[in-house]
Amino acid sequence: MASSLPTAADVDLRVQPIDDVLERVDQALGVRLERNTVVRKRRSIGGQTDHGTWVRIERRGFDRISEQGWNGIEAAAVLRDVIMPQWYRGFAWREREQPVMWRADELELITAAPVGKGAMVLDDPSLQDSWWVSLNASLDALAAHRTPRIATPDTVMITQDVVTSTISAVFPEVTDTTVSDWVPAHADLTWANVMGPEFCVIDWEDWGMAPRGLDSATLWGNALAVPALSERVVHERRRDLESRDGQLMALFFCAKIAGPHAYVEDPLLNPARREAARLVAELQGHQTAPRFQQDRTLTLPAHH
């Protein structure tokens, strides 16, 4: 079945015709995507099926598919003790005569909503203690696994060179950016990919080995506009964030926000700059008691 989409690799699926894609997926998976539930994003499509499941469809150009492939959601099915949607089946196909591939995965339907409407949050979601218990258990279980996959946050496979170049470009005074501990990470642990009030983590397409603390730092950084929430992340994930690798990952996040192309109206910009100054001082050894360690005694707000 020929695609009616433009030939360019980077297409916006929110505005392009997708009827033929949905029909292909229906036939291949033996389900019927309920058209009134379909959610369209720039590079992916999702929707409920008549079997009470969820199907996620993504389009990628060859330039965004590494040698490890892009079956992350399927590969994540082997992870134990991590709360995520169960994976049932999937298939992929190449767009005719184009350096582009499609992939569709059928998953357990999760009825809880994302904690955030986007990657960051601007209001405290008042998550219950049980939510944080599940978050900690899942991230700790994930870190205990091993995988040949390499995490790909922001479509770039994370390596020591990427960590060094990202931090050094914005904070050249930090001369030692060596990561010592690499563990499996979700690699896109934003508030849009964690569900609540019942905890679950979705969108596992880019998970793999990464510096310890990448996920904790990503969740923390995207909460900087809500101080009570960012402090709660620090409190819950202090074992990651107190480590040198965790501090590097926090600075890695800040470098992406506060770099030369910073968006001046970004709600994260000013808090990221403040946190970056602190992190640089800590990494240079100018402070003997990092704030992350001081926050062990943090008095947390009540969450109901």
VMD Tcl script that draws the C-alpha trace (Angstrom):
set ca {
  {0.00 0.00 0.00}
  {1.61 3.25 -1.11}
  {1.78 6.09 1.38}
  {0.09 9.41 0.62}
  {2.57 11.29 2.83}
  {5.17 13.72 1.46}
  {8.58 12.30 0.65}
  {10.52 14.38 3.18}
  {11.76 12.39 6.19}
  {10.55 14.98 8.71}
  {6.76 15.13 8.42}
  {4.22 16.52 10.85}
  {1.70 13.74 11.43}
  {-0.69 16.18 13.05}
  {-1.59 17.61 9.64}
  {-0.78 14.88 7.11}
  {-3.31 12.32 5.81}
  {-2.99 9.08 7.81}
  {-6.00 7.01 6.73}
  {-3.89 4.54 4.72}
  {-1.50 4.14 7.66}
  {-4.33 3.33 10.07}
  {-5.81 0.83 7.61}
  {-2.45 -0.92 7.22}
  {-2.09 -1.18 11.01}
  {-5.67 -2.48 11.39}
  {-4.98 -5.26 8.88}
  {-1.55 -6.22 10.22}
  {-2.53 -6.36 13.90}
  {-6.03 -7.73 13.40}
  {-7.63 -4.89 15.34}
  {-9.70 -1.81 14.56}
  {-8.32 1.51 15.74}
  {-11.20 3.55 17.09}
  {-10.81 6.66 14.95}
  {-12.44 8.99 17.50}
  {-9.72 8.12 20.07}
  {-6.72 8.74 17.80}
  {-4.15 11.19 19.19}
  {-1.85 12.75 16.63}
  {1.58 14.14 17.49}
  {4.31 15.42 15.23}
  {6.08 12.08 14.81}
  {3.66 9.55 16.32}
  {0.03 8.48 16.42}
  {-1.81 6.56 19.12}
  {-5.29 5.26 19.67}
  {-7.52 2.71 21.38}
  {-8.61 -0.44 19.58}
  {-11.80 -2.48 19.56}
  {-9.85 -5.12 21.55}
  {-9.43 -2.78 24.53}
  {-5.75 -2.17 23.78}
  {-3.63 0.81 22.70}
  {-1.64 1.08 19.49}
  {1.31 3.44 19.10}
  {2.53 4.24 15.57}
  {5.73 6.12 14.79}
  {7.45 7.29 11.61}
  {11.24 7.70 11.53}
  {13.76 8.59 8.88}
  {16.81 6.36 8.52}
  {18.93 9.15 10.01}
  {17.12 8.64 13.34}
  {17.48 4.85 13.38}
  {20.76 3.65 14.83}
  {22.49 0.33 14.34}
  {20.66 -0.98 17.43}
  {17.34 -0.55 15.64}
  {14.30 1.15 17.11}
  {12.31 -1.64 18.73}
  {12.73 -0.19 22.21}
  {9.12 -0.78 23.27}
  {9.38 -4.44 22.34}
  {12.81 -4.80 23.95}
  {11.51 -3.26 27.19}
  {9.02 -6.12 27.57}
  {11.72 -8.20 29.31}
  {12.22 -5.67 32.12}
  {11.10 -7.04 35.47}
  {9.47 -5.09 38.30}
  {9.11 -1.91 36.24}
  {5.56 -0.55 36.02}
  {4.82 -0.05 32.32}
  {2.17 -1.06 29.79}
  {2.40 -4.70 28.77}
  {3.58 -5.16 25.17}
  {1.58 -7.56 23.00}
  {2.86 -7.37 19.44}
  {4.35 -5.07 16.84}
  {5.46 -4.78 13.24}
  {7.44 -2.41 11.02}
  {7.53 -1.50 7.37}
  {9.50 0.74 5.05}
  {7.85 3.61 3.23}
  {8.04 2.80 -0.46}
  {11.10 4.30 -2.19}
  {11.87 6.52 0.81}
  {14.54 6.29 3.57}
  {11.74 6.14 6.12}
  {10.34 3.38 8.32}
  {7.13 2.98 10.29}
  {6.56 0.93 13.42}
  {3.31 0.01 15.19}
  {3.13 -1.54 18.67}
  {0.02 -2.90 20.38}
  {0.10 -2.40 24.14}
  {-1.95 -2.65 27.27}
  {-4.40 0.25 27.51}
  {-3.51 2.55 30.42}
  {-6.49 4.59 31.58}
  {-4.59 6.94 33.92}
  {-3.69 10.34 32.46}
  {-0.18 11.78 32.12}
  {0.87 13.79 35.16}
  {1.84 16.68 32.87}
  {0.29 17.97 29.67}
  {3.83 18.38 28.39}
  {7.38 17.53 29.40}
  {7.40 20.09 32.22}
  {4.80 20.98 34.83}
  {3.79 24.44 36.00}
  {1.56 23.39 38.91}
  {2.11 20.90 41.71}
  {0.20 17.71 40.79}
  {-0.02 16.74 44.51}
  {1.03 13.15 43.93}
  {0.33 10.67 46.69}
  {3.11 8.96 48.63}
  {2.19 5.64 46.94}
  {3.01 7.21 43.56}
  {6.52 8.04 44.73}
  {6.98 4.55 46.17}
  {6.13 3.08 42.76}
  {8.42 5.53 40.98}
  {11.34 4.61 43.22}
  {10.71 0.88 42.92}
  {10.50 1.05 39.12}
  {13.61 3.21 38.62}
  {15.63 1.09 41.05}
  {14.49 -2.12 39.33}
  {15.32 -0.65 35.91}
  {18.82 0.31 37.03}
  {19.45 -3.26 38.22}
  {19.06 -4.65 34.67}
  {21.68 -4.72 31.92}
  {21.19 -4.28 28.20}
  {23.28 -3.86 25.05}
  {21.01 -0.96 24.08}
  {22.28 2.63 24.41}
  {19.78 5.27 25.51}
  {18.82 7.91 22.96}
  {17.49 11.02 24.72}
  {16.45 13.84 22.38}
  {17.10 11.55 19.37}
  {20.87 11.48 20.09}
  {22.52 8.31 21.39}
  {24.11 9.25 24.71}
  {27.86 8.68 25.00}
  {30.66 10.12 27.08}
  {31.50 12.44 24.19}
  {27.91 13.73 24.07}
  {27.90 14.36 27.83}
  {31.24 16.18 27.65}
  {30.43 18.29 24.60}
  {26.98 19.29 25.91}
  {28.26 20.39 29.32}
  {31.52 21.93 28.11}
  {29.79 24.07 25.49}
  {27.85 25.90 28.22}
  {29.98 25.38 31.35}
  {33.62 25.13 30.17}
  {34.82 25.65 33.75}
  {33.75 22.07 34.52}
  {36.80 20.28 33.19}
  {36.06 16.74 34.41}
  {32.82 15.35 32.99}
  {33.78 11.68 33.18}
  {30.85 9.36 33.90}
  {31.72 6.37 36.07}
  {28.46 4.44 36.32}
  {26.23 3.48 33.39}
  {22.83 1.86 34.04}
  {19.63 1.33 32.05}
  {17.45 4.44 31.80}
  {14.10 5.28 30.24}
  {15.84 8.32 28.67}
  {12.69 10.43 28.28}
  {11.34 10.50 31.82}
  {9.33 13.69 31.53}
  {6.04 14.46 33.26}
  {4.22 13.62 30.01}
  {5.50 10.04 30.20}
  {4.55 9.25 33.79}
  {0.92 8.60 34.58}
  {-1.13 9.42 37.66}
  {-2.72 9.09 40.09}
  {-1.79 5.42 39.47}
  {1.88 5.29 38.53}
  {3.01 3.95 35.16}
  {5.78 4.86 32.69}
  {4.99 4.94 28.97}
  {6.97 5.49 25.73}
  {9.97 3.16 26.00}
  {11.19 3.47 22.43}
  {14.54 5.10 23.31}
  {15.57 3.36 26.57}
  {19.03 1.89 27.13}
  {22.27 2.31 29.04}
  {22.95 5.87 30.26}
  {24.80 7.68 33.04}
  {23.29 6.99 36.44}
  {20.87 9.76 37.33}
  {19.74 10.65 33.81}
  {16.10 9.80 34.52}
  {16.08 11.39 37.98}
  {17.71 14.55 36.62}
  {15.22 14.74 33.74}
  {12.24 14.48 36.07}
  {13.82 16.98 38.47}
  {14.72 19.46 35.74}
  {11.26 19.44 34.24}
  {9.85 20.27 37.68}
  {12.06 23.32 38.33}
  {9.17 25.71 37.74}
  {7.41 24.11 40.74}
  {9.91 24.28 43.64}
  {7.94 21.97 45.95}
  {7.85 19.29 43.25}
  {11.51 19.59 42.28}
  {12.43 19.34 45.96}
  {10.32 16.22 46.25}
  {12.16 14.65 43.32}
  {15.46 15.50 45.00}
  {14.27 13.94 48.23}
  {12.99 10.75 46.60}
  {15.88 10.30 44.14}
  {18.70 11.61 46.32}
  {20.76 8.43 45.91}
  {21.02 9.24 42.19}
  {21.22 13.00 42.48}
  {23.79 13.07 45.29}
  {26.23 11.03 43.22}
  {28.76 12.78 41.01}
  {27.20 11.15 37.95}
  {23.79 12.43 39.07}
  {25.18 15.94 39.46}
  {26.63 15.71 35.97}
  {23.25 14.62 34.61}
  {21.53 17.52 36.40}
  {24.06 19.90 34.82}
  {23.58 18.10 31.48}
  {19.87 18.95 31.71}
  {20.57 22.57 32.70}
  {22.98 22.95 29.78}
  {20.18 22.17 27.35}
  {17.93 24.80 28.95}
  {20.42 27.57 29.72}
  {22.74 27.29 26.73}
  {23.39 29.87 24.00}
  {20.05 29.15 22.34}
  {18.04 29.54 25.55}
  {14.41 30.54 25.16}
  {14.02 33.67 27.29}
  {10.37 32.94 28.12}
  {11.06 29.36 29.19}
  {9.74 28.94 32.78}
  {12.69 26.63 33.43}
  {15.36 29.09 32.33}
  {15.96 31.13 35.50}
  {15.74 28.19 37.93}
  {17.98 26.15 35.63}
  {20.59 28.93 35.66}
  {20.49 29.09 39.46}
  {20.78 25.34 39.81}
  {23.57 25.24 37.24}
  {25.63 27.74 39.23}
  {25.25 25.57 42.31}
  {26.08 22.38 40.44}
  {29.19 23.89 38.86}
  {30.42 24.94 42.32}
  {29.74 21.49 43.74}
  {31.43 19.70 40.87}
  {34.45 21.96 41.24}
  {34.59 21.16 44.94}
  {33.84 24.71 46.11}
  {31.19 23.51 48.53}
  {31.64 20.86 51.17}
  {27.93 20.13 51.74}
  {25.99 19.84 48.47}
  {22.38 20.97 48.62}
  {21.24 17.54 47.47}
  {22.72 16.13 50.69}
  {21.31 18.93 52.80}
  {17.85 18.09 51.44}
  {17.90 14.72 53.23}
  {16.08 16.51 56.07}
  {13.65 18.29 53.78}
  {10.23 18.82 55.33}
  {7.86 17.72 52.61}
  {4.46 19.28 51.96}
  {1.46 17.09 52.58}
  {0.28 15.22 49.48}
  {-3.22 13.83 49.47}
}
mol new
graphics top color blue
foreach p $ca { graphics top sphere $p radius 0.5 }
foreach p [lrange $ca 0 end-1] q [lrange $ca 1 end] { graphics top cylinder $p $q radius 0.2 }
display resetview
